[in-house]
Amino acid sequence: MREYALTFVIAVAVTYLLTPFVRRAAIAFGAVPPVRDRDVHTEPIPRLGGIAIYGGFAAALLISYRLPHLQDVFVYTTWRGLLLAGGVIMVIGIIDDRWGMGPIPKLAGQTLAAGIMVWSGVQMLWLPMPGTQLSLGPWLGTMVSVLLIVVTINAVNFADGLDGLAAGIVAISAFAFFIYYYVAAVDQGFERQSYPAMIAIILAGVCIGFLLHNFNPARVFMGDTGAMLLGLLLASITITVTGQFYPEGRTSVHGLALFLPVLLPLLVIALPLADLVLAVVRRTMAGKSPFAPDKKHLHHRLLELGHSHARAVLLMYLWAAIIAFASVSLSVFDNPFVVLTVTLLVAACAVALITMPRLRRRAEERAARERDQGRGAPAASAGERP
């Protein structure tokens, strides 16, 4: 655990220290796009913050390579493939953040990065099924892995709509993955120093380090450079955790724990995914392109309800944490009734927090009407006196 703690601190520190230099470089490079109609910020803010995230990730990974208890993690070349795939994402993101890139070239670049990861060994060769395991084989496994990586990259990229939103929910997901793997590894007798746990704690660290500069009011944006990189790393954990936990005939894990490695990243970003689906349906029904921008996303609606920018982000953090840690708890603890009860209570509090501005506004309007009626009543009676 000490090696993981040191790796986390390195990731936080390097990312935090690199971000101001990247911000100044982005300004000099011209990666400061003007404010668009759909943006919620009012002043141009530099992008390319993903370069600092990649720097923090690479530094923590290479330093971990020298730690005695983590050296066994680097027996395979998966980490080299992840660094190379992250480099491809960096190139695509920098071009997109500076000059813009069409959806087809961007998708091609994402597919290339996913292919590099699969080539280096990050591949899903089977899927958990009730009572059995569905073997995918090399070709189908490659296609499923590439598809999962590309979907996760774009889902995280879509979640990057408010200051600190993408970094926060990915940090929550990474912490949930780390806790899930570490507790389950202790329970099952697996090796605690492993690739998925190491990548998860590094991912959490780079998100926290960047979030210190990116939370509202943000001084720098991660841009597509950072959002796509976070999605790439999150997909890497998803696939490798699935392979680590269920080798053939070696484990007796059942229930939700069987499906959690695949479901957890989707559960954590369930709100952005639902927002994406609703946006596509909404725009298609209106006769517009699914890629046409608008201001009807979930974070826009939270702002319309009366929440501040920071409070809207914190509410989405809360929902991501409820979903992620409830799922982990259900897979770890033997008493699902207690977990579900606590989850429902916290969810009810979250719903109350979301609706509080509207309820307060209605109460203020009702009080204003009562004051107006109270002021008008004496005036009317005075006018009726002879």
N, C-alpha and C positions, 0 to 999 in steps of 0.2 A: 504493500500500500504506500510506503514511503516513496518508491520510485514513481508511482502514479501521481502523488502529490507534487513531487519535484517537476515532473513533466508538465503538469497543469500550470504551475507557477511560471515556468519558462514560457509556455504558450501565451499566458496572459501578459507577461512583462514585455516580451519581444513585440507582440502585436500592438500593445499600447504605446510603446516607444517608437515604433515605425510609423504609426498612423499620422502624426503631425508632418513628418517628412514627405509621406505620400500625398498628403493634402496640398502642401506647397508645390510639389511636382505636378499634381493635377491642374493647379491653377496656371502654372507656367506652360503646361502642355495644351491648355485650352479645353480641358474636360470639365467645363462648367456650363452646362446647357441652360438655356433660359427657362423660366417658369412656364409650365403648360397649363391649360385650362383645368385639367383633371388633377393637378398637383395640389397638395394641401399646404405646402410651404409657400411663403410669399417672396423670398429672396433666392437668387441663384446660389446653389451649394455645389462645391466640387465633388466629383465622383472618383472612381478608381480606388476606393478604399479596400477593395478586394486584394490589391497587391500587398497591403500590410497583412491581411489575413493569411495569404499564401506564404509570406515571409515568416510569420509566427508559426505556422504549421510546419514548414520545412525545418526551421531551427529546432523546434521541439522534437521533431522526428529524428533529426540527425544527432542531437544530443542524447536522445534515448538509446540510440545505437551503441553508445559508449557505456551505458549503465549495465552493471554485471547481471542483474536479475531480469533485464529486458532483452538481453542479447539473443535469447532463443527465439524471440518473436521475429527476428530478422533473418532466420534461416532461409525463408522463401523470398522470392523477388517481388512479392506483391507490393511492398512499400515503394520500390523503384517505379513500378507501373503507375502507382497512385501519384507520385511526384510528377511523372511525365504527363499523365492525363490532366493533372492540375495545371501544368504548364500550357497545354493546349487550350484549356478553358481560359487561362489568363490572356492568351493572344486574342481569342474570340471576344472576350469581355472588354479588353482595352479598345479594340476596333469599334465595338458597338457603343461603348460609353463615350468615345471621342467623335466618331463620324456617323454612327448608326449602321445597322446591318439588317437586312431583310430576314424574314422568318425562315426561309428555305436555307440560306447559307448558315444561319445560326444553328438550325436543326442538324445540318450536316456536320458542323463542328462538334456539337454535343454527341452525335453518334460516333464520331471518330474518337473522342475522349472515352466514351463508354466502351468502344472496341478495344482500346489500349488497356483498360482496366480488366476486361474479360481475358485478354491475351496474357496478362500478368498473373492470372489465377483467381480473380474476383468473379466467380461464376456460380450460379445457382444450378445445381445438377438434379435437384429434387425439390418437391413441394410437400409440406405437411398436409395430410388428409386425415379425416376421422378414422382412427384405427389402423392407418397404414401410411406409407410414404409413396408419393407418385414420382417415379423416376422420369426425368426429362430427357436424358441422353445429351451428348455434346452439342448437337445442332440446335435442338429445341431449347436446351439450357442456355446457349449463347443468345438466342433471340429473346428469351424471357428476361435474361439479365440485362441486355442492352435496353430493352423496353422499360424495365423498372428503373434503371439509372436515368434515362432521358426523362421519364415522367417525374421522378423525384427532383431532378434539376429544375424543371420548369415549374413545379409546384412551389418550391422554395422561392424561385424568382418571382412568381406571381404574388407571394406573400409579402414581398418587399414594397409595401405601399405606405407605411408610416415610419417615422423615425424610430429605429431600434426594433421594429417588429420582427423582421426575418431573423436577425441575430438572436433575439430573445427566445423565439419559439424553437429555433434549432438548438440553442443551449439547453433548453428544457428537455428536448428530445435526447440530446447526447447524455445528459445526466441520468435520464431515465434508463437509457440503454446500459450505461455503466453500472448503475445499481442493479439492474436486472441480471446482467452477465455476472457480476461479482458475487451476488447472493446465490444465484443458481449454480455457479461454479463451486462455491463452498459446499452447497447442498449435494451436488452430484460428484464431488471429488475431482473436478477438472482442474487443469492448470490455471491459476489465477492471473499469471502474467501472460497475456495473449494479445494477438493483433487487434481484434475488435474492441477490447477494453482500452487498449492504448490509443487507438484512433478516436474512440468516444471521448476520452478525457482530454485529448489534445483539441478536438473539435469544440468541446465546452470551453476550454481555455481561450482559444482564439476568438470565440464569440463574445466572451466576457471582456477580453482586452479591447476589442473594437467597440463594444457597446458603451464603454466609458466615454468615447468620443461621439457616439452615434445616437445616444438617447436624446429625446427632445429637450432643448433645441439642438438639433444635430449640427455639428461643425463640418462633417464630411459624410458622404453616402458611400456605401459599398458598391453600388451600381450593379450591373449585370455581372461584372467581374467577380464580385464577392458572392452574390446570391447564387450564381451557378456553381461556384466552388463549394459552397456549403451544401448544396444539393448533391454534388458529386461525393463528398465525404460521407454524408448521411446515407446515401445509397450503398457505399462501400461497407459501412457497418452493418446495414440490413442484410446484405448478401452473405458476408463472412460470419455473422452471428448464426444465421440459419445453418451454414455448413458446420460450424464449430459444435453446435449443441446436439445435433442429431445424426452423428455418424451411425452407420448401419449396425444395428443390434447392440449398441453400447449404452443406451440410456432408456429410462422408463419415465420420461417426462410426458405428462398428459395434460388434457384440459386446455385452458387458454394459453398456458406456457408453450404449447406446441405451435400455436399460430402467431405468438406475440412478435417474434423477430420480423415477420413480414408485415403484420398489422400495425406495429407501433409507430413507424414513421408516417403511415397514412392516417392513423388516429390523431397524432399530434398536429398534423397540418390539415385536419378534417375541415376546419372552418375556411381556410383559404381554398381548399379543393371544392367545397360546397359553393363558395362564392364564385369560383371559376365556372362551375357548371351553370349556376344561375345567370351569370353574365352572358354565357354563350346562348342560353335559351332566351334570355331577355332581348338580346340584340337580334337574334334570328327572327323572333316573333315580330320585332319592329321593322323587319326588312333591311337590317343593317348587317355589315360584316361582323363575324364573331370577334374580330380583332379591333373593331372600332372602339376607341376609348370613351368612357363616360364617367360620371361622378355618382354612381349608384352602387358602389361596392360596399362591403360590410363596414369597413372603417369609415366610409363617408356617412353611412347611416348612423353609426355611433356618434359621429360629430354632430349630425343633424339633431340627434336626441338631446344634445346639450352637454355632452361630455367634452372635456378638454382633450387636446392632442395626447398628452401624457396619460391621462386616465383611460382613454380608449385603448392605448397600447397595453396598459397594465391589465385591463379587463380581458384582452385577448391572451395575454400571458396566463392569466388565471384559468381560462378555459382550456388552454393547451396543457397546463399542469394538472388540472382535474382529470382530463382524459388520459394523459400519459401515466401518471402515478397511480390512478385507479386501475389501469390495465396491468401495470407491474405488480401492484399489491394483490390483485386477484390471482396472478400466476405464482406468487411467492407464498402467500398466507393460506392457511387451511380453512379459515372462517370467512366465506364470501359474504355472509349476511352483515357482518360488522363493516366490511369494506364498502359494500353497497349502501349501507345506512349512512356512513360518514360521507360518502361521495354525493349522495342525494342531498344531504344537509348543506354541504359546501356549494353544490350546484344551485340550490334554492337561494342561498345568499348571493351568489353571482348574478342570478336573474334579478334579484331585488336591487343590486347595485346598478345593473343596466337600466332598469326602469325608473330609478330614483329621480333623475333630472326631469323626466316627463311628469311624474307624480308631483314633484315640487312645483313645476311650472303651472300645473292645473290648480294646485292649492293656492298659489299666488294669484292666479286669474280669478278664482272663486272669491278670495278675500278682497280683491280689487272691486269686483262687482258688488259685493256686500257693502263696501265703503261708499261706492257711488250711489247705491240705493239709499244708504243711511243719510248721505248728504242731500239727496234729492227729496226725501220725504218731508223735512221741515220746510223747505222752500215751497213745496206744493201747498202745504197747509197754510203757510203765511200768505200765499197768493189768494187763497180762498176766503181769507178774513175780510169783512166789509171795511 
